[in-house]
């Protein structure tokens, strides 16, 4: 008998009413905004800064992943189940899935196997409308920009060639990366080059994730840099009087979402920036909400620890005034085979030699986490094709580094397969050895901060800058943005900016192609290599296998 699909498992779950999930967190039902029986919005007044200081924050990250991912969300949910099995008051706080990956490669992003958040179909498809609200707020600003160009009255003198704000859509659509708008005569606008980013790459998404309140949200929205006038004056969203209406569109989206796990434990989902082109973590408000309501909070940061975890440390922790008490570093035997040279069709073929060679990638991530003062617990996300020989090698090699590695079987067994990892994380927290620190201070120059990340995290020997990047740096200095943290846009497939360099590459050079600056969100985005902020669909998109029948039963979403 084959193992059931994620969707089949989720559809068999007997979900609890959202009232019961709220009650478990000591929240009065009248204090939540229900979205049907199984979803709700949480009001911001439930955040208590005193409770935030007492709660233990656990960050789940991973080694450099294969294209299918190594199971950070599954491990995060499973760890939360495991902590609850041990009698701990724990909440998992995650990002919301983007429709781009859902219909592209992943087919779903709400965990896997018996470690999922539900209602799975709703979470993967529109959910409570947060992404739609972010998209509309982003595109309202775009419409206001083009309206200002069109009209002589109140015209700000924007130079159409110097507008940096793009429209967004939550779908992978490479044809929209570079477009021309305003064609068809004077009544249809001013012709100019434009383009779309995917919604998770929108600065509005980043701002929602970095805001601490409605007032903070409005201020950050007003600080969005739009472009320059003909006489090189910078124009911001506040100059277009856009921030109030944009915030209005986000009045519900700013509230974190409450759902449940398969085992009826609490989960908070909010925000969804990617970690390769944005900061890759859920909202500050959601994390603080979880820390206000539980003694332990499990959260994740996207892709490998060189991306999401690094940005969590330098961007989110600094802005929120929080810090992790433990790190779980997810590894899989199949990913170690990959980094040891296995081809895609060989990922599920046992090969100790390749695992031994691929361990160098995990080793670098362990070293990097330790540089932040946190000694990670390695979670070996178990697959049926793993052999004892391969697993024992990883456990022993981690032990030789003074790191505990634990086999995690949340996918197959839910919380019962994760109590051992939960116990290991508690040991790490209670050891007193973890003392969080950052690798750079924001007062360093932009190039100095980039050099820290490139050499100390990626292992690069040198950083090169194109002429366009050097021009962007002068603009950053002119706008007074040099003191902002760095949000690197880099391939998730390698420590380098070349996705073909697997394992632990050494003595390589990374190239900063250009910069974007998220003034409202509060960080600078160097773009390395060929990174793009609007993905494309694969040859066979996951959407081809999805359907819904006349009874409303969904299929193919997994």
Steps between C-alpha positions, in 0.01 A plus 500: 500500500645836395538793738203741463554837336518819705158601369346162589635525853378858539152420366456220757586729792214563743571866561404676820290816486722808505331596828664196664841592357464853640389365838813284515700825485277665764347730238134591536297413189367857490860620460558330165363573153385160363531422129264203501539206739874437478678833443513828687678833518670595827471863618828678570404590857572137596873569462662544842862615501559365853397151389715535187808543721427174688418275204764275339543553126617206289616570142478219245733531201672258263798401294519607135189331357422289199226649276231310694606648836618310806195533725543807721125556522434132566771497768370822656146366525620161621723660763203700626300176525789339685528784751126481567534122546752576775244723673654830388285796397631546148385679183641473150521829307545471123476687173201473267548315168527691174293386203811520280677195651166325571415493127866479395726243665383432855128444451440603863689640796317421822732230630491135402387155603378497859659837577268750332294807575133493401267580327763411242304599188406840638853577623647423158225674300436866590467425877361816667587731212821649639696458178217652298495803732877542469474472122224763488688743726814460287310554176307797639832678539593401143171642372554825694847534349373467143205726575741766622701470181184538293353810664639851491331598826700402810762346273813424702729510199587131517739384231338193336850361439584519871204321662599197706159381627362190327163334493459154656300183449501183709577266215811378320485682164832570332329690214425787737858563616554776245206667329403828336194680630303808400467411129195584293498878502505784753179392670667176613790645694864585445691224317785364709681181587364315801477148637350270761651336806337207675295613802738351762770729356287814544633758743145517635541135605832586661347799678209295632753253637716771658224715656424513872162678480256672265674835555837339430354339188376837368834668564689222322259507205550874471879447491485282188742642243324547165761664276654831397369817340658649190714717730608190701285560808397175674127431516340280766153348536414771754551762227214332313294491824476124451575359845154548654311321224764228480473439875121490466532212256718322758272557800417129529818364346705647786332261745669157538301189407415221746460142374585154634729205444378148420523422873291800600785722620517872428667647195538866400560577132577848372692656211697318235818661362742265321847469653698507174359837384361644827541450876336157510332506842148547631385830648637656816141526622438126452819401679422734790142373502625145541747605769217678683284190503744212558813404692668359187471635146625305201558711189680450170705700253506416131749295298847432646648663809716720275179678392196492731681440828763767433227752414302395806803585717603828339169644379208361699663463841641850483168658400290298745734498799483120525757221478496123450566273798568195280553410135385181331699432184307265271701259287399208282705207382377563144631860511837376626509254209422794270784709640723196470438489125185288458275585206127558552413145400753374759372699802318195637786257442707418809861614462714552810789639297284781364352573843854525638595745225176698535542538875727799430188703419337416833830566675515855361143572612577371850806726514294797378226450760767478769642836385172654618564354845240222464611135488242336274321171548509310171169339406544217250164513323446129439417344162428128441805477271742605778731222621625450857856524371439844349305627802763378748773673300317834525428457872863414575642775278279757674604361840864549399411871461331507841154510339207271575329349194159338546290300255164677449204288388222757511397436140414135569398514868407859587573605857589146607791509257624838627515477881869404480576815301287706740701364792824585320385857435402543866846372601658757267294784648566396859873441447573871532752477216304702244584872505361677196715753312499660156787489254486862391393836635278715281745790535742325263502609137282311253803332344637403842171336597481314170860386544418355843217293354691395188815390682375383840168339398542403133876435508580729206849629443391829341202717407484675163261782404369583153495860377124509561552381859761771559254760367230360733740529794543871433121536501480310830752739653317802359168381648663440839427125500848364574411418861233246406553123532561280195241270343693300243321369190691182418435155363382253764675212324856587599707693751629691197308702241543211253240228560727234344750533786358241741648375827742740666661709227821685583696793356217624281399855406147636534377786283252766608308573180286785633323630811140554594423696815198429713497830689160435656585148614838618621762303308719503189477220242819411310411273208760233433549315173190424297240529778154612386205624704237344272544122466387292202304176490670163444444298183230298677337726762342343809174664389460241224415237762251710700123487476173536692192281457129585507490440877779750562764234575850619405758267346865531400592758765796358689 
